Amino acid sequence: MSKADKERQARRQRMLARERGHTSTYPIPGTSGDIGLRTPQPVRRSRGTTPPPTPEKQPDNVKSFTPLIQQRQRRHYTVLAVLILCIAAAVFVFTGAMSASIALLGDAADSLSLYFNRSDGGWPVNTGISEPIQIAELAGGFVELDSEDVVVYSAYGAKVRSFQPGYARPVMAVGGTHFVVYNRAGSDLQVSSRTKALYTKTFDNSILLCAMSNNNTLAVVTESGRYAAQLQIFDPSFRQTYSWEMTQNEGTPIAVAFSPDNRQFAAGTLAARQGQLGCKVYFMSTSSNSEGPAYTASQGSMLLSLDWQSESRVVAVFDTYIAVLDPRTATETARYDFGGATLQSAAPGQRQTALLLNIRGGNSLVTLDNDLTPLAEIPARQAYGIKATDTSVYLLCPNAVECYGFDGVQNWVQDNFSARPIQVLKASELLVFTGSRAEVLTPPDNANNTNDS
């Protein structure tokens, strides 16, 4: 047998051995080393799934880090949440949002309490004040002031509270749900809600004037050692938000009115200019220290009152004329001169205005439209006061209240009173005050109805 035949026979034997599950340990000729020994041996495994590996048991002194990580994450989130709340609270306090919200919640609580106690009230009521200095509407009810006492009644005719401020010359300014009583002969004031006293303050200088907006923002004008006067503004929580020290040229405020959005105010001032006293009306922003536009009144005219009615309309009442001013430009857009007549009383409105003028020794009722164009003029010789609503004008007479339309037509006369009428007030009801009595003003039977009560 040749050498080649022997090699072929050896290869066949090795192949047969592999098929039978055996591996040859003989070296392959022509190769270095024993390849047969390095050939992987097949492993026979039983059919079925391989059992899972058994986890190694941890020693008793080794613990998992997962709970510790979760605890640290919770602590991190808690600290982050507290930090966010602190920042939000600081922002609220800085911007006044929180103080305004707290004041709003207090007013809501007052309204709820007064509603639940509404059964204690009813009209008419005896206020105990027979010679009032001021009577003003307060959240549907009213607040009344005389030289010693203050009484507050709810919109349901229930007495809420009374107190004595103890001031020599008490004066009152009323907002939406708060009011302030201050001492014109001193430097003290007290801010109250309908149900309780809120704040008291004593200023360094005497108080000249106070005014309050519908959202209970308070303006206080005081004397000043270095300036003509100082005007300070406080938010509903009595936090000072604005201050204006007024020069001698700017004058001393004699009237202040806030805009409906409480972001602006008008200050009417009195100052000596060119050897004569003159009035100006400044329109200022509570968010800016710069001086706004100013309106100069006619020479010799004295400002009596300001009424900021809309973003483009402020009614200024002087002793010689009435004017509509644009607060954006301080320009006069409408005017009605009294023509030498003496103003007895004024009731300015957005749609109509009513004036009680003394003309040639007798009183007359003059009604004007929104542009101060005369609508009617009728004699009102016995009248000594006036009140106007959106639809009607009420004249106070010695023993009666006379109701007129703005067209000058008399609607009715109510003379069923036990005392002289002092004031007509539009609250939740149309009220008339006679002596110490407050009652709902109703027309007599078979009279024209006015929709005011």
Phi, psi and omega in degrees: 000133183284169181295319180297321179294323179297319180294321179295320180295321179294322180294321180296320180296319180294321179296318178296323180295322180294320181294331180272000178093016178243153180240135181285141177259004179281142177287150177276126180300145178085005179238159178264131179085174182261096181293326181301322179292334183267359180282131181299137179273134178291143181247125179270128181239146178285150179292152182122176184278151179280128180298142181293151180292143179280123181293148180285136180282128180284148175296158182294333183270008179248126181241156180285144178276350185299310178300323180295319179295316179298321179296318179295322178296317178298318178297321179296316179295322179296314179298320180296318179296317178297320179297318179296317179297320179295318178296317179297318179296320178297320178296317180298316181293319182295320182274351181084001183294320181291317180297321178294322179293320178296317178297321179294321178295322177297319178295321179295321177295321177298315181299319180295317180296318180293327178293317180294335180259019183294336181292345179280351185253187180150154180255145003279170178228154174254111186279340183084358178248114183260340179232073183289146172272319179217145170226129183219148175290140180218101176053044179089341174257214178205160173233136186233139185229134167238197186291346183229325191242156172231130177234145180235131177238145181279175178292348181261007179081021179256138177288125183266311181195165173212151179201166177244112181291335178077026180263149180290319179229078183287139175224155187231142170231138189238138175252214181286307180230355177244164172211158180236136172247126183228165185256111178290348178254015182201203186234020184251150173212161177221125177261132183228152166267190178292332188250344185200164173283137183255307185216148170231148181208142173246121182272164180288333182235166183293145179275130178261325189197145171228148175216149183226141182269177181294334178262017174075019169289138188243132172250131180234124177254125180235164171291163181218141180290326184257342185235175178294322179191167174233131178249122178241144180240135180238140179283177183301339176264015177064038172259125183292130183239350186201148176212137180223114176265116192263132181283171178297326179290325178287328174097184180253128180297134175240354176203139179223138177218139179267153173286161180300331179269002176066012180264351180223164175211156175249133179237115175270125187241159177236128181210156176275118180229126179055040176080002180227153176283135179218158182247144172228154175239115179263138177249111190241154174257136180286351180257008183220144177267356181281150181285133180272186179295152183226142177254132178260123182286163177299144183301131178086358180266136182255129179287132179253319182201158176232140178223104180274109189259328179204179183295343182237014186215118171233127179262122178248124180255121176250172181283349180240348179196168174235140185222149171257125183246145174267112184292342180286331183234353183061032179259154179272120182256343177203154184202144173225119179270143182281347174062040179090350178286156180261127180285125176264319182198151180222143177227083182285144177221171180285325182261320178219159178227143178239137180233141171250109185245143173265107184246115177053045173087357178227147181280145178223145173267123178240126178248143183231153175274189185292342175263013180063030172272131183300135175257317182203157174216120183227152178295141177215061192295325183269350185288143178232000178203164184214146174217137181231143170248192180292337187239341189219161175239136182241124178259130176271121180240167186307321183229016186203166169240124180255132182252129180232156167274166179290350174276001178088002181272131180284130179271312180193169176228126177249116182237019181268065181236148179272348180212174182293129177296134181259317183200148169252131186229131176267101175248218173295334172235160173278112187252150172234136181253125178228116184061233178261017186248136173239127183217164178287129178275117180237146177289156176292169179301145178065023177263161176292131180278145186242355178067016180267336183253000000 
